[in-house]
Amino acid sequence: MKRSFAPAQSVLFGACLALLSAFASAAPATPEQFYKGRQMLLIMSADAGGGYASYATAFAPYLSAHMPGRPRITIQFMPGAGGIRAMNYLYASAPKDGSVIGMVHSGVPFAPLYGMTAANFDPRKIGWIGSIGAPASMCVFWHSSNVKTWQDMLKRPNVVGSSGAGSQMETFPIMLNKLFGTQTKVISGYKGGNDVYLAMERGEVDGRCGVSVSSVNATRPEWLPQKKVSVPIHIALERNPQFPDVPALVEFAKDARTKQVLAFVLAPTLMDRPLLAPPGVPAERLAALRAAFHAAVNDPKFLADAQRQRIDVKEVSGERIEEVMTNAFATPPEIVKLANESLSLAGGAIRAE
């Protein structure tokens, strides 16, 4: 039997349908619905052709594959101001819907703590997705130099190359001189880390400080296995399992204050190639990004590709990065001041090469 409605009932029924339709259209899209068919941007704080670009190019396809809706990810390079340009953009100007993410230099989030007036962001409000690595920095010296051990760095004058102020190649050896009494002279003016390697091979400098194992393996894969360089120290808070006999710098801290300075200065080494989302990204989309990151960084195919490309991978969760930021910003001001002085930053920020 066909059911009929009185005029008043029909109006009420129509209003209910309209209200239900409005609620349905106002309901937020699920991550699957939002990302399906979408073009995402991965903003890089580095330029094309370097180590950061290698990581991003290798990782982006796997992140896309594990994202709900499998969006396409396009890499956009935004170098400038030691990485601060990209960070400022991601913090203040990028869409806050999860369609734009970033990969920044590990030292950049700490720039506000070093008094960088151009750093207009608060990393504690960032949506940290995760980090692909956590490499300890180290010093390497050419095999013909007179430096083989940490004691040699303390007793024998030596020369290292640097790309200039702000680079770990400059700030770290300065710190070693001030806090530990090493006898290292820094020669600045090289265009980048690769030029310093060439200078080592030519005998212009003895070595380089502020370099990761992955950097050496990616550009000079024969150096470590053929013992063309020695590794006297890891500028780190713990020993590197790949070099169990090489001490970590914190082992030589003479007092609690020095340990505090090192913990602050070396906080960026607890993460490498960190990925982030702008502040304000909906919680369910940030959770989806973190889940996709975890799946991608542990994908056997990605790990195989990384091994072929000599890319070191060590997962650091977004939650762990949040903890690192919280701890860094809780550092007493006098320790931050000492760190600035030990690095001779004078308003600059540490940047990795």
Legacy VTK file of the C-alpha trace (Angstrom):
# vtk DataFile Version 3.0
C-alpha trace
ASCII
DATASET POLYDATA
POINTS 353 float
0.000 0.000 0.000
1.369 3.388 -0.972
1.862 5.677 2.020
1.008 9.361 1.724
2.086 12.318 3.884
0.094 15.322 4.950
1.589 18.676 3.854
2.955 19.405 7.336
4.506 15.961 7.549
6.069 16.387 4.105
7.649 19.690 5.126
8.989 18.131 8.332
10.328 15.103 6.439
12.042 17.337 3.899
13.618 19.432 6.649
14.950 16.315 8.327
16.490 15.112 5.067
18.101 18.512 4.513
19.483 18.506 8.074
20.905 15.001 7.695
22.473 15.993 4.389
24.043 19.058 6.010
25.497 16.959 8.824
26.891 14.465 6.313
28.560 17.159 4.223
29.950 18.876 7.342
31.475 15.665 8.726
35.271 15.692 8.313
36.703 13.421 5.664
38.440 10.307 6.879
42.192 10.140 6.112
41.380 7.685 3.298
38.850 10.088 1.776
41.115 13.110 2.226
44.272 11.621 0.708
42.755 9.572 -2.105
43.826 11.064 -5.430
45.539 13.980 -3.685
48.848 15.592 -4.605
50.990 16.048 -1.485
54.066 18.258 -1.157
57.222 17.310 0.723
59.107 20.553 1.447
62.872 20.155 1.833
65.087 22.574 3.758
68.039 21.464 1.609
68.821 21.784 -2.076
68.664 19.063 -4.713
71.688 16.819 -5.069
72.740 16.469 -1.438
72.300 13.807 1.201
68.906 15.071 2.292
67.625 14.885 -1.275
68.858 11.281 -1.505
66.883 10.317 1.588
63.729 12.107 0.429
63.851 10.648 -3.070
64.337 7.140 -1.705
61.698 7.408 1.019
58.831 9.364 -0.590
57.503 6.502 -2.790
57.279 4.176 0.212
55.578 6.785 2.378
53.040 7.282 -0.412
52.474 3.540 -0.736
51.657 3.212 2.976
49.435 6.303 3.190
45.658 5.806 3.252
44.391 6.723 -0.199
47.949 6.494 -1.625
48.429 10.193 -2.487
51.156 11.280 -4.893
54.090 12.968 -3.118
56.063 15.659 -4.942
59.340 16.924 -3.485
59.836 20.700 -3.431
63.238 22.107 -2.476
63.245 25.264 -0.351
66.838 25.917 0.773
67.860 29.110 2.482
69.014 30.532 5.821
70.478 27.195 6.898
67.046 25.536 6.710
65.133 28.244 8.588
63.352 29.478 5.451
61.609 26.129 4.951
60.804 25.767 8.655
59.224 29.224 8.810
57.111 28.398 5.756
55.936 25.091 7.166
55.108 26.670 10.510
53.238 29.773 9.372
52.278 29.607 5.689
51.845 25.992 4.572
48.314 24.507 4.495
47.474 22.966 7.850
45.344 20.132 6.489
48.019 17.440 6.137
48.567 17.956 2.413
52.002 19.542 2.958
54.744 18.025 5.081
58.446 18.761 5.418
61.891 17.314 5.959
64.300 19.698 7.669
67.872 19.776 8.912
68.059 18.269 12.379
69.586 21.396 13.909
66.947 23.798 12.583
64.235 23.155 15.227
66.694 24.282 17.910
67.432 27.649 16.258
65.086 29.659 18.552
67.080 28.453 21.551
70.256 29.891 20.029
68.710 33.336 19.685
68.147 33.214 15.941
65.805 36.150 15.347
64.824 34.785 11.916
63.507 31.563 13.470
59.830 32.436 13.814
58.514 29.086 15.014
57.985 26.967 18.095
59.003 23.354 17.406
56.932 22.153 20.359
53.796 22.977 18.365
54.921 21.096 15.272
53.306 17.791 14.276
56.397 15.587 14.311
55.933 12.529 12.097
59.231 10.725 12.662
62.897 10.675 11.730
64.624 8.346 9.283
67.938 8.285 11.092
69.874 9.212 14.219
73.521 9.359 13.197
76.273 10.201 15.634
78.679 12.815 14.368
82.375 11.999 14.329
85.815 13.255 13.363
87.776 11.564 10.584
91.479 12.062 9.852
93.454 11.058 6.785
95.660 8.002 7.270
98.901 9.970 6.785
98.069 12.558 9.457
99.484 12.406 12.979
96.018 11.949 14.524
94.821 8.407 15.162
93.231 8.629 18.621
91.457 11.083 20.916
94.689 11.513 22.864
96.389 12.575 19.627
93.770 15.310 19.169
94.608 16.557 22.676
98.390 16.461 22.284
99.123 17.093 18.607
98.265 20.212 16.582
95.969 19.303 13.695
94.000 21.041 10.952
90.446 20.364 9.821
88.434 21.838 6.957
85.085 23.634 7.160
82.470 25.201 4.903
82.103 28.154 7.257
80.411 29.554 10.338
77.371 27.628 11.512
78.446 24.348 9.969
79.098 21.426 12.308
82.471 21.195 10.565
83.288 24.520 12.248
81.273 24.614 15.453
82.125 21.115 16.661
85.946 21.404 16.503
85.682 24.828 18.174
83.641 23.199 20.932
86.227 20.428 21.323
88.953 23.045 21.736
87.028 25.060 24.328
85.567 22.257 26.420
88.295 19.621 26.162
91.505 21.367 25.100
92.073 19.740 21.717
94.640 21.423 19.465
92.568 21.734 16.310
92.802 24.605 13.840
89.841 25.146 11.521
90.366 26.215 7.908
87.128 27.663 6.538
86.085 28.564 3.016
85.432 25.180 1.428
82.178 25.005 -0.516
80.967 21.860 1.214
81.871 18.586 2.827
82.982 16.976 -0.429
85.541 19.738 -0.985
86.913 19.063 2.488
87.284 15.386 1.559
89.241 16.420 -1.524
91.436 18.660 0.637
92.153 15.701 2.907
93.191 13.602 -0.091
95.450 16.417 -1.325
97.026 16.862 2.110
95.732 20.431 2.576
94.021 19.511 5.854
94.336 16.583 8.233
90.658 15.822 8.603
87.072 16.829 9.141
84.910 16.942 12.256
81.116 16.983 12.254
80.432 14.208 9.757
78.198 11.127 9.897
79.075 7.581 8.942
76.388 7.645 6.250
77.944 10.752 4.693
81.332 9.066 4.421
79.858 5.818 3.106
77.720 7.603 0.523
80.538 9.668 -0.980
83.733 7.771 -0.078
82.587 4.151 0.425
86.146 2.795 0.367
87.544 5.043 3.094
86.389 3.205 6.214
86.796 -0.439 5.085
90.209 0.314 3.558
91.256 2.320 6.630
92.068 5.399 4.591
90.832 7.441 7.542
90.980 7.045 11.300
88.061 7.812 13.632
89.430 9.130 16.953
86.133 10.292 18.497
82.362 10.197 18.092
80.832 13.558 18.937
77.930 11.836 20.598
76.195 10.920 23.830
76.834 7.192 23.378
79.132 4.920 21.393
78.280 3.903 17.856
77.778 0.104 17.650
79.556 0.168 14.272
82.698 1.424 16.054
82.614 -0.145 19.529
86.229 0.772 20.264
85.842 4.474 19.459
84.868 6.523 22.530
81.891 8.881 22.662
82.682 12.464 23.596
80.471 12.414 26.685
82.854 9.871 28.243
85.396 12.669 28.688
83.058 15.248 30.235
84.837 16.481 33.339
81.789 17.600 35.312
77.998 17.650 35.387
77.801 21.073 33.726
79.844 19.902 30.738
77.553 16.889 30.410
74.553 19.236 30.399
76.112 21.362 27.664
76.839 18.278 25.576
73.313 16.931 26.079
71.943 20.227 24.779
74.390 20.720 21.904
74.095 17.132 20.701
70.294 16.893 20.915
70.042 17.265 17.089
72.058 14.063 16.697
69.183 12.130 18.296
67.264 12.529 15.038
68.208 12.939 11.409
66.100 13.820 8.380
63.052 14.507 10.610
59.650 14.721 8.915
57.011 17.098 10.211
53.538 18.448 9.585
52.569 22.093 10.212
50.885 22.897 13.523
47.140 22.489 13.446
46.932 19.400 11.226
43.899 17.338 12.379
44.884 14.678 14.902
43.556 11.763 12.837
45.614 12.841 9.807
48.769 13.265 11.879
48.149 9.776 13.281
47.769 8.459 9.723
51.041 10.146 8.696
52.842 8.635 11.683
51.452 5.168 10.993
52.444 5.400 7.316
55.922 6.612 8.292
56.401 3.685 10.666
55.283 1.192 8.015
57.425 2.774 5.295
60.637 3.037 7.313
60.319 -0.661 8.195
59.306 -1.786 4.704
61.788 -4.515 3.613
61.869 -3.099 0.088
62.763 0.367 1.360
65.451 -1.061 3.638
66.901 -2.988 0.690
66.892 0.163 -1.443
68.522 2.117 1.382
71.259 -0.466 1.717
71.955 -0.326 -2.021
72.176 3.464 -1.830
74.315 3.344 1.344
71.635 5.195 3.299
71.691 4.477 7.030
68.226 4.026 8.506
67.227 4.199 12.166
63.622 4.958 13.023
62.865 7.679 15.554
59.170 8.128 16.322
57.327 11.427 16.248
56.562 11.001 19.936
60.280 10.651 20.692
61.056 13.842 18.746
58.388 15.657 20.769
60.179 14.483 23.912
63.549 15.715 22.599
62.041 19.152 21.901
60.406 19.373 25.306
63.662 18.477 27.066
65.712 20.928 24.983
63.377 23.831 25.702
63.490 22.994 29.404
67.282 23.464 29.465
68.361 26.071 32.035
69.308 29.419 30.412
72.839 29.299 31.827
73.459 25.973 30.040
72.123 27.399 26.776
74.468 30.375 27.229
77.438 28.072 27.803
76.503 26.053 24.728
76.409 29.217 22.632
79.792 30.229 23.928
81.344 26.817 23.370
80.152 26.801 19.760
81.028 30.476 19.128
77.692 30.857 17.367
77.098 34.558 18.021
73.530 34.444 16.768
74.046 31.580 14.349
72.624 28.090 14.362
74.184 24.685 13.940
73.579 23.180 10.531
74.532 19.772 9.230
76.142 19.341 5.827
LINES 1 354
353 0 1 2 3 4 5 6 7 8 9 10 11 12 13 14 15 16 17 18 19 20 21 22 23 24 25 26 27 28 29 30 31 32 33 34 35 36 37 38 39 40 41 42 43 44 45 46 47 48 49 50 51 52 53 54 55 56 57 58 59 60 61 62 63 64 65 66 67 68 69 70 71 72 73 74 75 76 77 78 79 80 81 82 83 84 85 86 87 88 89 90 91 92 93 94 95 96 97 98 99 100 101 102 103 104 105 106 107 108 109 110 111 112 113 114 115 116 117 118 119 120 121 122 123 124 125 126 127 128 129 130 131 132 133 134 135 136 137 138 139 140 141 142 143 144 145 146 147 148 149 150 151 152 153 154 155 156 157 158 159 160 161 162 163 164 165 166 167 168 169 170 171 172 173 174 175 176 177 178 179 180 181 182 183 184 185 186 187 188 189 190 191 192 193 194 195 196 197 198 199 200 201 202 203 204 205 206 207 208 209 210 211 212 213 214 215 216 217 218 219 220 221 222 223 224 225 226 227 228 229 230 231 232 233 234 235 236 237 238 239 240 241 242 243 244 245 246 247 248 249 250 251 252 253 254 255 256 257 258 259 260 261 262 263 264 265 266 267 268 269 270 271 272 273 274 275 276 277 278 279 280 281 282 283 284 285 286 287 288 289 290 291 292 293 294 295 296 297 298 299 300 301 302 303 304 305 306 307 308 309 310 311 312 313 314 315 316 317 318 319 320 321 322 323 324 325 326 327 328 329 330 331 332 333 334 335 336 337 338 339 340 341 342 343 344 345 346 347 348 349 350 351 352
